[in-house]
Amino acid sequence: MKVNVVENVLKVNDELAAKVRERLQAAAVSAINFISAPGSGKTTLIECALRNGIGGTAIGVIEGDPDTSLDAERIAALDTPVVQVNTAGGCHLEANLIMRALESFDLESLDLLLIENVGNLVCPVSFDLGETKRVAVVSTPEGHDKPAKYPMLFRVADLVVLNKVDLLPYLDFDEEFFTNAVRKLNPGAPILRVSCRSGEGIGGWREWLRSCVRSTEIVQ
């Protein structure tokens, strides 16, 4: 029996991701891929950056969601260019979807593109979107064991955001366990403690995003 070899899906995705990356680099746009479980606060983190501003940085947003446009509507309310990408139940974004979404932006007018991936700690990690950096977001209600249970994300993250730290007094969250687990997987990744409710860490969050823009400017 003849066996038909199907081209590797990830190989095709990687080829498209390389084209996305080239296009973004040509426009001097830095792209940040946000990966987390549902409900970690990715959209709120983006809103905090948009409300406070990042030193005149021009920002666009791509919102990934299985079915709704609820998050994109929140971003649009802040007068920010946003494109909704629905995956029809799919658990991650892929480079071909980002390539199509870029058509809706004037890339020459942007400095930073924030990509909110579909809420999932596993599938999105395997798919390169052509991004500049990856941010892993974990909220304290999810538990301190997430880096240990889902190590792949934390190995490749450029930044780990521990979100909703204002809830720590009410939770059995072992921050030392969490930190040690991240450090074992990725010693060089900064861990940023953030609360969008209290404002803790928001200045550092904005500065980190600003540093991504500076990195792009240096490369160019």
Secondary structure, 3 states (H helix, E strand, C coil): CCCCCCCCHHHHHHHHHHHHHHHHHHCCCEEEEEEECCCCCHHHHHHHHHHHCCCCCCEEEEEEECCCCHHHHHHHCCCCCEEEEECCCCCCCCHHHHHHHHCCCCHHHCCEEEEECCCCCCHHHHCCCCCCEEEEEEEHHHCCCHHHHCHHHHHHCCEEEEECHHHHHHCCCCHHHHHHHHHHHCCCCCEEEECCCCCCCHHHHHHHHHHHHHHHHHHC
